[in-house]
Amino acid sequence: MIDTRFIVWDNQYLEETIQLYIDVFSAEPWNDVLTYEEIKLYLDRILAMNTFEGYLALDDTDAVIAASLGFIRPWFRGIQYHLDSFYIARTHQSKGLGGAFLDFVKNDLAQKNIPSIALDTEIGYPSDQFYRKHGFSNNPDSVTMYGSTQLKK
C-alpha cells in the first residue's frame, strides 16, 4: 500500500472529495451520470447535518484518495453510524487501502462509543463483497425499501 494518511473530515478537501466521488461513481460498475452541482449539493447537505462524521485518506502529496461520509443516528438500541458513501480512487482499489481505511473509521467510531455501522449497497457489486469480507452481513429479517412522497390521485 502506498504512503497514506487517514484523517477525520477537513473542509479544505471538499472540492477534491466532490471530484473523487464523480470519478469513482461515473466509472464501472456504477456508471452513474453525475454533475458537479448535484454532488456538491449532496456534500453540502450531509456536511450541514449536526451528526455528520466523515473521514479521508490522503496520499503522500495530500491528495484525497478515499472518503467515508456518514452520520450518527439513533435507533432503539442506542446509536449507530450510517455509512452513506465510502469510496476509493479507482487507481487505489484492490490494494488493501479500503480495508485499512475502513479499520481506521471503525476504530475512530469505537473511540466515540458508537458500536455499530449500518449501510446499504448493491447486491452483487464489488462493494457487497468488500463489506462482507470486512465483517458486515445482511439482516435476513430486514429489507431496504423506497417510496415516493407523491400521493396517488
HELIX and SHEET records of a PDB file:
HELIX    1   1 ASN A   11  TYR A   13  5                                   3    
HELIX    2   2 LEU A   14  PHE A   25  1                                  12    
HELIX    3   3 TYR A   36  ALA A   48  1                                  13    
HELIX    4   4 ARG A   90  HIS A   92  5                                   3    
HELIX    5   5 LEU A   97  GLN A  111  1                                  15    
HELIX    6   6 PRO A  126  LYS A  133  1                                   8    
SHEET    1   A 5 ARG A   5  VAL A   8  0                                        
SHEET    2   A 5 PHE A  52  LEU A  58 -1                                        
SHEET    3   A 5 VAL A  64  TRP A  75 -1                                        
SHEET    4   A 5 GLY A  78  ILE A  88 -1                                        
SHEET    5   A 5 ILE A 117  ALA A 118  1                                        
END                                                                             
